[in-house]
């Protein structure tokens, strides 16, 4: 009977399978984006970050950033994009394995991995934004003080209003994480 108390129910196992599916689906949607609006670009310019690529009006943004001495946004400058899909796929596989094993101890470990991975992802993005905003070329045509764009929220740089937002992929990963917590509550006895 003792071993049974530490086992997850079949329903909890199915919830973990749903979590795994959400993680995989997240790979096909943007995880984060920045929207730049200025009088000359009222429709806005975007930098959209998927787990494996950058999209949006990258060339236009890079052309404008050149004037303030900011490095180019490119997939070359974000090596994480080459391996992040494998890490996310591995996390989905571990979630599915946890569903099959149905052990609470494995679920606790998986939740720990989610928290550590999420924390490292936020830290990595913060460092990238800091690097881009504070390492401005001193010989750039337009001189400005270094700045750090926010991960989330609003920022003003020159005449550009910038909004940093989470993408659908991130919301799917957050939903997957919440699904991981449900079995802890459901099978708490």
N, C-alpha and C positions, 0 to 999 in steps of 0.2 A: 504494500500500500504506500510505503514511503516513496518509491520510485514514481508512482502514479501522480503524486502531488507535484512533482517537478516537471511532469510532462505537460505540453501544451495540448489543448483540445483540438479536435479536427477543425472546428470553426476557426479557431485562432490560426491554425496552419493555413487555412484557405485565405485568411486575411493577410498573412505573410506572402502568399503567392500573389495576391493582388498588389501588395507593396512592390514585389519584384517586377511585376509587369509595368507599374508606374515608372519605376527607375529606368527600365529599358525605353519606354515611350519618351521619357524626358530627353533622351539623346537626339531626338529629331526636332526639338524646339529650342528657341533661344533661351539662354540662361540669364542674360544680363544685357542691358543696352544703355546707351547715352543718346539723348536727343538734343541737338543744338539748334536754337532758333535765334535769328538775328534779322534786322530790317531787310537785309539783302537776301535772306533765306527764310521767309515767313512760313513756308511749308515744312521747314525743319530738315536737318541732316541727321543721319543715324550712324552710330557704330553699334552693330548687333553682334553679340558674342554667343556662338553655339559652343558646345563642348569640343568641337573639332575644327572650327573655322570662324573667321570674321566675315561679316557681311555688312551691307549698308553702303553709304556714300564715302567709303574709306579714302578714295583718291582725292575727293574734294576736301574732306577734313584734313588730310595730310598736307594738301596744298596751302590751306589756311594756317595750319599749325606751323608751317615753315616760317611764316612771318614773325612768329614769337619765339622761334628757335626750339620748338618741341620736336622730339624724335618722331619718326613715322610709325603709325600703327600698322603692323603687318603680322602675319602668322609667324614669320621668322623671329619676331621679337617676343613671341609668346610660345615657348617650347611646350608648355603645358597642353596646348591644343593637339599635340601629336600623341600624347599618352593618356590624356583625360578620358577619352571614350573607353579605353581598356580598363582603367580604374573603376569607372562607373559600371561597366559590364561585369567586372569582378564583384562589385558590391551587389549587383542584381543576382549574380550566381550564388553568392554567400547567403543572400536573403532567401533564395529558393532552397538552398541546402538546409538552412535553419528551419524552413517550413517542413521539410522532409524529416529532419531529425527530431523535431518537436521537443527540444530540450530548452528549458528556461535559461540555463547557464549559457548556452550558445546564443540565445536571443540577447542576453545582457551584453555579451561580447560584441554582437553585431551593432547594438545601439551605441556602444562605446566607439566602435569604428565610424559610425555615422557622425557622431559628435566631433571626434578628432578630425575626420575628413572635412567636415563642414567648416570647422575652425581653421584648418590649414588653408582651405580654399579662400575664405574671407581674408586671412592674413596675406596670402599670395596676391590677391586682387588689390588690397591696400598698398602693398609694396610696389606693385606695378604702377598704380595711379600716382603714388609719391614719386617714383622714378621719372615718370613722364612729365609731371608738373614741376619738379624741382631741379631737374637737370636741363635747364634751358640754355641754348647756345648764346653766349654773351655777345656774339657778333651778329645776332639776328637783326633784321631791319627794324622791328618794333621791340623796344625794351619794356619788360614787365617784371614785376616781382614774382618769384616762384610761388606756386600754389599747389594744393592737393585737391583734385576733384573728389567729391564724396562718392562713396559706394552707392548710397541711396540718398536721394534728395536733390535740392536745387543749388545751383552755383552760378555765379556771373563772372565771366572772363571777357574783358573788353566789352564789346557790344553784343556778346553772345550770352543768351540765357541757356543754361545746360541743366537737364534733368537726367538723373541716373535712376534706372528702374530695374526691377527684377523681371525676367522673362518667364513665359509659361513653363519652360523646362524646370526652373527653380521651384515654382509652385508645385509642380508634379513631384519633385524630390521631397519637398516639405510635406506634402500629403502622404508620400510613401513613409516618411519618418513617423508621422502621426499614426499611421496604420501599425507600425512596429510597436507603438506604446499600448495600443488597445489590448493585445493579448496579456500584457502584464496586469492590467486592471481586470480583464475578463476572467483570467485563470489565477486570480490572486490567492485562492485557498491553498 
